[in-house]
């Protein structure tokens, strides 16, 4: 019922019965239970046809549950509070190179306590948990991302979710940041209309997740859909680092780090995301941006063709930490390039813009406990093999 209401937005009991393949009486009993839990609310009458009594329309109640999301990135920390409808209600942000793990735990714990202090005590029972989204292998690929190794190596053997659970006494759900953002897209974005898509997010690195049959595919180690490591030919840009192996990886060519590196090579300083957005919004655009977009598309085309050939993926959703017209241009260029490069009988995928932009990571983190508790399609992630890691701690 919750999944159907999330997709339909609002619906009558008859609509829900058709969507779920249940009788009206069965749906009525389920709806009464969901209304008692505060997850569904009545929004009034609506006449569905020309005859008969107006139908009572139902929708999800955004106040029915909430979650805290923690996005750990190599160059920032974000903590948010999100309601059941996917709206970010409050946030705390830290624009910094990720500090040592114990410092990060203290910082995030204070942010969580601050966000919960804003919730009336009687409503805190509706907290579904804390979600943590972070890149796996934080100590890897630092040369390609042009980051110092001093603090990141400390993260390789550190269980942040476990430490945060001990510090807060709350249930914590942990997931790869690409998978988490894909789950947000599945739960609140394009996943309300399509069941199968490769989700790609372009930030300092490039990552993603794989959604098939309405589930986010986890993989053995949690890295299914992590296209950053897909092998691609080396870049021809003069700013690109020389590959250390016979092939390059997508991360070094199709990422905002690669864009910033090329801008710097042209004498254009743009260190922060705001500065990159400003450069992208310039008209006319600097030549460096067009050069990087061409190189990025040339790297993405073989990667996407591999995905389509291997798993017959019909849709690709692309989002990014910045825009300034970047996503529309990338999608248009990719569509043309794939049309020209696709082998005979291979259908090229349909492209969609992601729904949440810079908020995808933090929203994805907060969506983890909501998805775990309220999605009927989380069997892959919650199964015995490869699950969203959940830690429970009693308050000390």
Secondary structure as UniProt FT lines:
FT   HELIX           2..8
FT   HELIX           13..20
FT   HELIX           24..36
FT   TURN            37..38
FT   STRAND          40..46
FT   STRAND          55..60
FT   HELIX           62..64
FT   STRAND          66..73
FT   TURN            74..75
FT   STRAND          76..83
FT   TURN            84..85
FT   STRAND          88..94
FT   HELIX           101..117
FT   HELIX           121..126
FT   STRAND          127..134
FT   TURN            138..139
FT   HELIX           142..145
FT   TURN            150..151
FT   HELIX           152..155
FT   TURN            156..157
FT   HELIX           160..168
FT   STRAND          172..176
FT   HELIX           177..188
FT   HELIX           190..192
FT   STRAND          197..202
FT   STRAND          206..212
FT   TURN            213..214
FT   STRAND          215..217
FT   TURN            224..225
FT   HELIX           227..229
FT   STRAND          231..232
FT   TURN            238..239
FT   STRAND          248..249
FT   HELIX           250..252
FT   HELIX           256..265
FT   TURN            266..267
FT   HELIX           273..281
FT   HELIX           287..311
FT   STRAND          315..320
FT   TURN            324..325
FT   HELIX           326..341
FT   TURN            344..345
FT   STRAND          350..353
FT   HELIX           357..359
FT   HELIX           360..374
FT   TURN            376..377
FT   HELIX           379..382
FT   STRAND          389..391
//
